[in-house]
């Protein structure tokens, strides 16, 4: 019966770890997709701005050479601004992805630690801790409940 409970806990811990990994992967995929979408939109916007600026420049050159220089400067500034915005959007998307990754790693680690703690608690409760197990509590291995020389560790002591 104890082995079955231990197996159930181990199975549940494995399921929780698996679920956390799936959620992490889903979130990373969403963040990656969002980042790619932002980069694509920014690139399209930049290309569109550059195309419009080039067309405006050609039209202005046909009408007057003096107006051409001014229009080219405005087009260049608009293009630079669009590129800066695209770069900012890309960095923001990467920051969000990095934060999500860190959060999911922390959550995964917490779930793993809780599952290990639960397994150890069950082992301890059932007296299944191995003296060679580095995760077991070494203070539990030398406790003698009938030790009358040290009443503080005697569970039958009513002062506790």
N, C-alpha and C positions, 0 to 999 in steps of 0.2 A: 504494500500500500504506500509506504514511504517512497519507494523507488518510483511508483507511478506518479505521485505528487511531484517528486523531483523532476521527472521527465516532463510532466505538464508545465512546470515552471520554466524548465529549460526550453521547451517548445514555445511557450508564450514569450520568453525573452528573445528567442530567435525570430519569432513573428514580429515583435516590436522593433527589433533591430532592422529587419527586412523592410517593414513599413516605413521606418524613418529613412532608410536608404532610398526607397521608391519616392517618397515625398521630396527628399533632397534632389534626386535626379530630375523629377518633374519641375521643381522650382528652378533648377539650374537651366533646364531646357527652355523654360518660359523666359528666363532672364536673357539667355543667349538669343532666343528668337526675337525678343523685344529689342535687344541691342542691334541685331542685324537689321531689323525693320527700321530703326531710327537711323542707322548708318545709310541704308538704301534711300530713305526719304530725303535725308540731308544731301546725299550725293545728287539725287534727282533735282532737288531744289537748286543746288549750286550749278548744275549743268543748265537748268532752265534760265537762271539769272545770267549766266555767261552767254547763252544764246541770245537772250533778249538784249543784253548790253552790246553784243556784237552787231546785231541788226540795227539797233538804234545808232550805233557809231557809223555804220555804212550810210544810213539815210542822212545823217547830219553832214557827213563828208560830201555827199552829192549836192546838198543845198548850200553849205558855206564852210570853208576851211577853218575859219576862226572858231566856229561853234564846235567843231570836231574835237579839238583838244579838251575842251571843258567836259564834253559828253564822255570821252574816254576816261577821264579822271573819275567821274561819277560812277561809271560802270565798274571800274577797277575797285573803287571803294565798296560798292554794293557786293561785288564778288568776294572781296576779302571778308566783309561782314558775314556773308552767307557761309563761307568756309569756316570762319571762327565759330559761328553758331553750330555748324555741323560737328566741329571738333568738340565743342562743349557738350553737345548732346551725346556724343560717343563716349566721352569721359564719364558723364553722369550715368549712362547705362552700364558702363564697366564698374563703376563704384557700387551701383545697386547690385550687380551680379556678385561682386566680391563680398558685400555685406550679407547677401543671402547665403552665399557659400559658408561664410564664417558662422552665421546663425545656425544653419543646418548641421554643420560639423559639431557645434556646441550641443545642439539638441540631441544629435546622434550619440555623442559621448555621454550625455546625461542619461539617456535611455539605457545605454549599455551599462553604465555604472549602477543605475537603479536595478536593472535585471541581475547583475552580478551580486549586488547587495541582498536582493531578495533570495537569490539562490543560496548565498552564504547564511542568511538568517534561517532558512529552512534547514540547511545542513546542521547549523548550530542547534536549532530547536530539536532536531531529530537525533542529535549526537553523532552526526556523520562526519564531523571535521576530522581530517587526518592530521596527526602530529607533524607530518612532513610537508603539509600544505602551507605555503608561504602566506596564503590569504586567511588562514585560520587564526583565531585570537590565541596567542600563546599563554595569556593569563588564565585561560580556561583549562589548561592541561594539568595544572598542579593544584587545583582547588579540591580540597578534601572536605566534604560537608560535615563529616564527623570530627573535624579537627577542633578539639576543645582548647588547644593552646592559643588559638587565634580566633576568638569569637566573632570578629568582624566579618569573617568569610564563612561563618556557619549559618546556612539558610534557616535553621531552626531557631536562631537567636531572635527573641522577640524585640530587641532594640533596633533591629534593622527595618 
